[in-house]
Amino acid sequence: YLVSPYLEGQTLQAHIVAARLQAARGAGCLTPASVLSGGLDLLQALSVVHEAGLLHLDIKPSNVLITLDGSLVLLDFDAAQPMAEVRLAQAPAPRVRPAFTPGFSAPEAMAGETAQGPWTDLYAVGACLYACMMGHPPQDCLSRSSSDSVPETLAGLGHAYSRPLREAVRRSLALGSGDRFEDVAGLEAAL
């Protein structure tokens, strides 16, 4: 059994949808301050997960709860695995079936061929930030490998979001795991 406290609030996904409906055409979905503070809160939660030696492996807006007091809570640890056991291609049988969410899953999670690590979760955090800015997730990593519109789309948001924020999201969403931030502290410093 998994026992957790009952918390009232709405998911980040519901918050993004509501903001998208209210956003003016051409403007960002959530304010820069909201994206930045939400991203930092999410990274704080993820830092605790990584310090415990786990990878979440299913970070997406529907797995982030915004409580009534505005705190962010990371939900759904069904796909979480110990960092030492996430070489999926070499493991005889993963503990759980990996979670693949188009737009939020990193290329190495989709392929299952290379080692996963904190950078895998950071790709998903970058995708959440992108969704907060755009109102929808980025292209899934498979279609991005042939035609990647993410960098151009982020560059086009210069009127609404700062260059450091857009650059941090772009780097988090790099298709090559070696081009991403290695750990939470790296992305946190960039934000």
Secondary structure, DSSP 8 states (H G I E B T S, - for coil): --------EEEHHHHHHHHHHHS-TTS-SS-HHHHHHHHHHHHHHHHHHHHTTEE-----GGGEEEETTS-EEE---TT-EEGGG--TTTSSS-SS-----TTTS-HHHHH--S---HHHHHHHHHHHHHHHHHSS----HHHHTTS--HHHHHHTTTTTS-HHHHHHHHHHT-SSGGGS-SSHHHHHHH-
